[in-house]
Amino acid sequence: MGLFLEVLEYPGEIADEIAHRIPERGSADIKMGAQLIVRDYQCAVFFSEGKGGDVLPAGRHTLSTLNLPILTNLLSLPWGFKSPFRCEVYFISLKTFTDQRWGTTDPVAFRDKEFGLVRLRAFGTYTFRVIEPLVFLNTLVAGDDSFRTSEIQEQLRSIVISRVNDFFGEHLESVLDLPKQYKEMSEAMQTQLADEFKKFGLELRQFFIQSVTPPEEVQKAIDERAAMGAVGDLNRFMKYKAARALEGAGTAGGGAAAAGLGLGAGMGVGAMLPGMIFGSASRGAVESPAAGTGFCPGCHNEMAADSRFCPHCGKQAVVAQRCLKCSTDLPPNAKFCVQCGAPIAAKVACAKCGADMPAGAKFCLKCGEKAADA
């Protein structure tokens, strides 16, 4: 004996449930004149013998052959029929289901005009609702007693990913342009996906691309490009790199030996820095210091050529060699003075230990022996 129902309603208390059938198993005996209560966020769809019939909107309905014309024809019911008839009723939620997430499981390869072939992952969200209950029931629910969003998420996600891949392949030029294009791409994708969702009786209400993530090596390249933009010209970049080298050398190791190593390495870089800058200046890459000035080996700011200590950071100046004519400090390998153009005398050897001494030195830098011509 089937279930006999005189009042049909379903409160729809499960948040992610799209459709619910009454009765959940088999069919029920429903009498003409029974009450059907449909809430504002629902519609009710009658099925009999596996065929979809009438769709009733929100409200309180007294069932009759007048508001169930399709079902009446299917069952060949006479006018004014009062006996029970067998059918099922689906309550369909018409609310908008939000926060539906999509994302690529594996990176997808794209040809980038800046970085070549890169593999990207994309993520986002979308919202949808049922707009054609009969199409939705026949294509997706197909007799289930309860149908939830989790049962269609994988199908919809596959459709979204497929269309996103096609869209990026046709329109994406560089990952550098992505942040300013999310809104336009989301709107374009929503238009493309609307027809796909409509096949299931659904309406795609909103579609969002939240992030497109390049691989780690491409992210590093983007960071380096941003760092170069922040550095500006080559002169600043060279100073920046030298300062980083000095910082690393000064903190290397521990104890007195490590401190000596850091000091030696720092002095070496400090002595090399003027050569780097003057060498670049000869090629027009950076500006030369003003007349009578040099560069501090510590902070790399300009300082007077005859200063023993930097006025900016207090670091002691490192003299590689000095012009005998105008006393300008020069890089180690300079052959001519950058201020007066005088040729630089060749280095002389210490008579005691054989170490090279700058021209004009009065004592050996290594053993302290007095120079022969001093």
C-alpha positions as CSV (number, residue, x, y, z in Angstrom):
1,M,0.0,0.0,0.0
2,G,1.5,3.4,-1.0
3,L,1.9,6.4,1.2
4,F,-1.2,8.6,1.3
5,L,-0.5,12.4,1.4
6,E,-3.0,15.2,2.0
7,V,-0.4,18.0,2.7
8,L,2.8,18.2,0.8
9,E,5.6,20.5,1.8
10,Y,9.4,20.5,2.4
11,P,11.1,23.2,4.5
12,G,14.5,22.8,2.7
13,E,16.6,22.9,5.8
14,I,19.8,21.5,4.1
15,A,21.9,24.5,2.9
16,D,23.5,22.9,-0.1
17,E,20.5,20.8,-1.3
18,I,19.1,21.8,-4.7
19,A,16.3,19.2,-5.1
20,H,14.4,16.9,-2.7
21,R,11.8,14.3,-3.6
22,I,8.6,13.5,-1.7
23,P,8.2,10.6,-1.0
24,E,12.0,9.8,-0.9
25,R,11.2,6.2,-2.0
26,G,8.6,5.0,-4.5
27,S,5.4,7.0,-5.2
28,A,2.7,8.5,-3.0
29,D,-1.1,8.4,-3.3
30,I,-2.2,12.0,-3.6
31,K,-5.9,13.0,-3.6
32,M,-7.2,15.8,-5.7
33,G,-7.9,18.6,-3.2
34,A,-4.7,17.9,-1.2
35,Q,-2.8,21.0,-0.1
36,L,0.6,21.8,-1.6
37,I,2.8,24.4,0.3
38,V,5.7,25.9,-1.7
39,R,7.9,28.4,0.0
40,D,9.1,31.6,-1.6
41,Y,12.5,30.2,-2.5
42,Q,11.1,27.0,-4.1
43,C,9.1,25.5,-6.9
44,A,7.4,22.1,-7.0
45,V,7.5,19.7,-9.9
46,F,5.2,16.7,-10.3
47,F,6.3,13.4,-11.8
48,S,4.2,10.4,-12.7
49,E,5.3,7.2,-14.2
50,G,8.8,8.7,-14.8
51,K,7.5,11.7,-16.8
52,G,7.8,15.3,-15.7
53,G,4.6,17.2,-15.4
54,D,3.4,20.5,-13.9
55,V,5.6,23.1,-12.2
56,L,3.9,25.1,-9.4
57,P,5.4,28.3,-8.1
58,A,5.6,29.6,-4.5
59,G,2.3,29.7,-2.6
60,R,-0.4,27.5,-1.1
61,H,-2.1,25.4,-3.7
62,T,-5.2,23.2,-3.6
63,L,-4.4,20.5,-6.1
64,S,-7.0,20.1,-8.9
65,T,-7.2,19.3,-12.5
66,L,-7.0,23.0,-13.1
67,N,-3.6,23.6,-11.7
68,L,-2.3,20.2,-12.8
69,P,-3.3,20.1,-16.5
70,I,-0.2,18.2,-17.7
71,L,-0.6,15.5,-15.0
72,T,-4.3,15.3,-15.7
73,N,-3.6,14.5,-19.4
74,L,-0.8,12.1,-18.6
75,L,-3.1,10.1,-16.3
76,S,-6.2,10.6,-18.4
77,L,-8.1,11.9,-15.3
78,P,-11.7,12.9,-15.9
79,W,-12.9,16.4,-14.9
80,G,-13.7,16.7,-11.2
81,F,-11.7,13.5,-10.4
82,K,-11.5,13.0,-6.6
83,S,-9.8,9.6,-6.2
84,P,-6.1,9.4,-5.2
85,F,-3.5,9.2,-8.0
86,R,0.2,8.1,-7.7
87,C,3.0,10.5,-8.3
88,E,6.2,12.1,-6.8
89,V,6.8,15.7,-6.1
90,Y,10.2,17.4,-6.3
91,F,10.8,20.6,-4.3
92,I,13.5,22.6,-6.2
93,S,15.4,25.3,-4.4
94,L,15.6,28.5,-6.5
95,K,18.1,30.3,-4.3
96,T,21.5,31.4,-5.6
97,F,24.2,28.9,-4.5
98,T,27.3,30.9,-3.7
99,D,31.0,30.3,-3.1
100,Q,31.3,27.5,-5.6
101,R,35.1,27.1,-6.1
102,W,37.0,26.1,-9.2
103,G,40.7,25.6,-9.8
104,T,43.2,23.8,-12.0
105,T,44.5,20.6,-10.5
106,D,47.6,20.6,-12.6
107,P,49.5,23.5,-14.1
108,V,48.6,24.2,-17.8
109,A,51.3,25.3,-20.3
110,F,50.9,28.7,-22.0
111,R,53.2,30.6,-24.3
112,D,54.2,33.9,-22.7
113,K,55.6,36.8,-24.8
114,E,58.0,37.8,-22.0
115,F,59.1,34.5,-20.4
116,G,58.4,31.9,-23.2
117,L,56.6,28.7,-22.3
118,V,55.2,28.9,-18.7
119,R,52.9,26.6,-16.7
120,L,50.1,28.4,-14.9
121,R,47.5,27.5,-12.3
122,A,44.2,29.4,-12.0
123,F,41.7,29.7,-9.2
124,G,38.3,31.4,-8.6
125,T,34.7,31.1,-7.6
126,Y,31.2,31.3,-9.2
127,T,27.5,31.3,-8.3
128,F,24.5,29.7,-9.9
129,R,20.8,28.9,-9.5
130,V,18.2,26.7,-11.2
131,I,16.1,28.5,-13.8
132,E,14.6,25.5,-15.7
133,P,13.5,22.9,-13.1
134,L,12.4,20.3,-15.6
135,V,15.6,20.4,-17.6
136,F,17.6,20.3,-14.3
137,L,15.7,17.3,-13.0
138,N,15.9,15.3,-16.3
139,T,19.6,16.0,-17.0
140,L,21.1,15.8,-13.5
141,V,18.8,14.5,-10.8
142,A,17.3,11.6,-12.7
143,G,15.3,10.1,-9.8
144,D,17.6,10.8,-6.9
145,D,15.7,11.4,-3.6
146,S,18.1,14.3,-2.8
147,F,20.5,16.3,-5.0
148,R,23.2,18.6,-3.5
149,T,25.7,21.0,-5.0
150,S,28.6,18.5,-4.3
151,E,27.1,16.1,-6.8
152,I,27.5,18.6,-9.7
153,Q,30.7,20.5,-8.6
154,E,33.1,18.2,-10.4
155,Q,31.1,18.3,-13.6
156,L,30.8,22.1,-13.5
157,R,34.5,22.5,-12.5
158,S,35.6,20.4,-15.5
159,I,33.6,22.7,-17.9
160,V,35.0,25.8,-16.3
161,I,38.6,24.6,-16.5
162,S,38.2,23.6,-20.1
163,R,36.9,27.0,-21.1
164,V,39.5,28.8,-19.0
165,N,42.3,26.9,-20.8
166,D,40.8,27.8,-24.2
167,F,40.4,31.5,-23.2
168,F,44.0,31.9,-21.9
169,G,45.4,30.2,-25.0
170,E,43.6,32.6,-27.2
171,H,43.9,35.9,-25.2
172,L,46.8,35.7,-22.7
173,E,49.9,37.4,-23.8
174,S,52.0,37.8,-20.6
175,V,51.5,37.0,-17.0
176,L,52.7,40.5,-16.2
177,D,49.4,41.8,-17.6
178,L,47.1,39.5,-15.6
179,P,46.4,41.6,-12.4
180,K,44.8,44.4,-14.4
181,Q,42.8,42.0,-16.6
182,Y,41.0,39.8,-13.9
183,K,37.7,41.8,-14.1
184,E,37.6,41.8,-17.9
185,M,38.6,38.1,-18.2
186,S,36.0,37.1,-15.5
187,E,33.2,38.9,-17.5
188,A,34.3,37.4,-20.8
189,M,34.4,33.9,-19.2
190,Q,30.9,34.3,-17.6
191,T,29.5,35.0,-21.1
192,Q,31.2,32.0,-22.6
193,L,30.1,29.7,-19.8
194,A,26.5,30.8,-19.7
195,D,25.4,28.5,-22.5
196,E,27.2,25.5,-20.9
197,F,25.3,26.0,-17.6
198,K,22.0,26.5,-19.4
199,K,22.2,23.0,-20.8
200,F,21.6,21.7,-17.3
201,G,18.8,24.2,-16.6
202,L,21.2,26.4,-14.6
203,E,22.0,30.1,-14.7
204,L,25.6,31.2,-14.1
205,R,25.0,34.3,-11.9
206,Q,28.6,35.4,-11.3
207,F,32.1,34.2,-12.2
208,F,35.4,35.3,-10.7
209,I,39.0,34.7,-11.5
210,Q,40.8,35.3,-8.2
211,S,44.4,34.4,-9.1
212,V,46.6,33.0,-11.8
213,T,49.8,31.7,-10.4
214,P,53.0,31.2,-12.5
215,P,55.7,28.7,-11.4
216,E,58.4,29.7,-8.9
217,E,61.1,30.5,-11.4
218,V,58.8,32.9,-13.3
219,Q,57.9,34.6,-10.0
220,K,61.6,35.1,-9.3
221,A,62.1,36.6,-12.7
222,I,59.2,39.0,-12.0
223,D,60.8,39.9,-8.7
224,E,64.2,40.6,-10.3
225,R,62.6,42.8,-12.9
226,A,60.7,44.7,-10.2
227,A,64.0,45.1,-8.2
228,M,65.8,46.5,-11.3
229,G,62.9,49.0,-11.8
230,A,63.3,50.1,-8.1
231,V,67.1,50.4,-8.5
232,G,66.8,52.7,-11.5
233,D,70.0,53.4,-13.4
234,L,73.1,51.3,-13.6
235,N,75.1,53.5,-11.3
236,R,72.7,52.8,-8.4
237,F,72.5,49.2,-9.3
238,M,76.3,48.8,-9.1
239,K,76.4,50.6,-5.7
240,Y,73.5,48.4,-4.5
241,K,75.3,45.2,-5.5
242,A,78.6,46.3,-4.0
243,A,76.8,47.2,-0.7
244,R,75.2,43.8,-0.6
245,A,78.7,42.2,-1.1
246,L,80.2,44.3,1.7
247,E,77.3,43.4,4.0
248,G,77.7,39.7,3.3
249,A,81.5,39.9,3.7
250,G,81.3,41.8,7.0
251,T,79.0,39.2,8.6
252,A,80.6,36.0,7.3
253,G,81.8,33.5,9.9
254,G,82.3,34.3,13.6
255,G,85.1,35.3,16.0
256,A,88.2,37.3,15.4
257,A,89.3,35.3,12.3
258,A,85.9,35.7,10.7
259,A,86.0,39.4,11.5
260,G,89.4,39.7,9.8
261,L,88.1,37.9,6.8
262,G,85.1,40.2,6.6
263,L,87.3,43.3,6.9
264,G,89.6,42.0,4.2
265,A,86.8,41.1,1.8
266,G,85.1,44.5,2.5
267,M,88.3,46.4,1.8
268,G,88.8,44.4,-1.4
269,V,85.4,45.3,-2.7
270,G,85.8,48.8,-1.5
271,A,89.1,49.1,-3.5
272,M,87.5,47.5,-6.5
273,L,84.4,49.8,-6.5
274,P,86.1,52.9,-7.8
275,G,87.6,50.8,-10.7
276,M,84.1,49.5,-11.5
277,I,82.6,53.0,-11.6
278,F,85.5,54.6,-13.5
279,G,85.6,51.8,-15.9
280,S,81.9,52.1,-16.6
281,A,82.3,55.9,-16.9
282,S,84.8,55.5,-19.7
283,R,82.1,53.6,-21.6
284,G,79.4,56.2,-20.8
285,A,77.5,53.8,-18.5
286,V,77.7,55.9,-15.3
287,E,78.6,59.4,-14.3
288,S,82.2,60.1,-13.0
289,P,82.6,61.7,-9.6
290,A,83.0,65.5,-9.5
291,A,86.6,66.9,-9.6
292,G,88.5,66.3,-6.4
293,T,86.2,63.6,-5.1
294,G,86.2,59.8,-4.8
295,F,83.8,57.1,-3.5
296,C,83.6,55.8,0.1
297,P,84.3,52.0,0.1
298,G,81.6,51.6,2.8
299,C,78.5,53.5,1.8
300,H,79.7,54.4,-1.7
301,N,78.7,58.1,-1.4
302,E,81.0,60.7,-2.9
303,M,83.7,62.1,-0.6
304,A,86.7,64.4,-1.0
305,A,89.7,62.7,-2.6
306,D,92.0,63.7,0.3
307,S,89.6,62.6,3.1
308,R,90.9,59.9,5.4
309,F,87.4,59.1,6.7
310,C,83.9,59.2,5.0
311,P,81.8,62.1,6.3
312,H,78.6,60.0,5.8
313,C,79.4,56.7,7.5
314,G,82.9,57.3,9.1
315,K,84.6,54.4,7.3
316,Q,88.3,54.9,6.7
317,A,89.2,55.5,3.0
318,V,91.2,52.8,1.1
319,V,93.9,54.2,-1.2
320,A,94.8,51.9,-4.0
321,Q,97.4,54.3,-5.6
322,R,97.8,58.0,-5.9
323,C,98.7,60.4,-8.7
324,L,102.1,62.0,-8.0
325,K,101.1,65.2,-9.8
326,C,97.7,66.1,-8.3
327,S,97.5,63.5,-5.4
328,T,94.1,62.1,-6.6
329,D,93.3,58.6,-5.3
330,L,93.0,56.1,-8.2
331,P,91.8,52.6,-8.8
332,P,94.4,49.8,-8.6
333,N,94.9,49.3,-12.3
334,A,94.7,52.9,-13.5
335,K,97.4,53.9,-16.0
336,F,96.5,57.6,-16.2
337,C,95.0,60.0,-13.7
338,V,91.3,60.6,-14.1
339,Q,91.7,64.3,-13.0
340,C,94.9,65.6,-14.6
341,G,95.6,62.9,-17.1
342,A,99.2,62.4,-15.9
343,P,100.7,58.9,-16.5
344,I,100.9,56.7,-13.4
345,A,104.4,55.5,-12.6
346,A,104.9,51.7,-12.5
347,K,104.9,50.0,-9.2
348,V,108.3,49.3,-7.5
349,A,109.3,46.2,-5.6
350,C,110.4,46.2,-2.0
351,A,114.1,45.6,-1.7
352,K,113.6,43.4,1.4
353,C,110.5,41.3,0.8
354,G,109.9,41.9,-2.9
355,A,106.2,43.0,-2.4
356,D,104.8,45.6,-4.9
357,M,104.7,49.1,-3.6
358,P,102.7,52.0,-5.1
359,A,104.8,54.6,-6.8
360,G,105.9,57.3,-4.4
361,A,105.5,55.0,-1.3
362,K,108.1,55.7,1.4
363,F,107.7,52.4,3.2
364,C,106.7,48.8,2.2
365,L,103.1,48.0,2.9
366,K,104.0,44.4,3.8
367,C,107.3,44.5,5.9
368,G,107.7,48.2,6.7
369,E,111.1,48.5,5.0
370,K,112.0,52.0,3.9
371,A,111.9,52.5,0.2
372,A,115.3,53.0,-1.6
373,D,114.5,56.4,-2.9
374,A,112.8,57.7,0.2
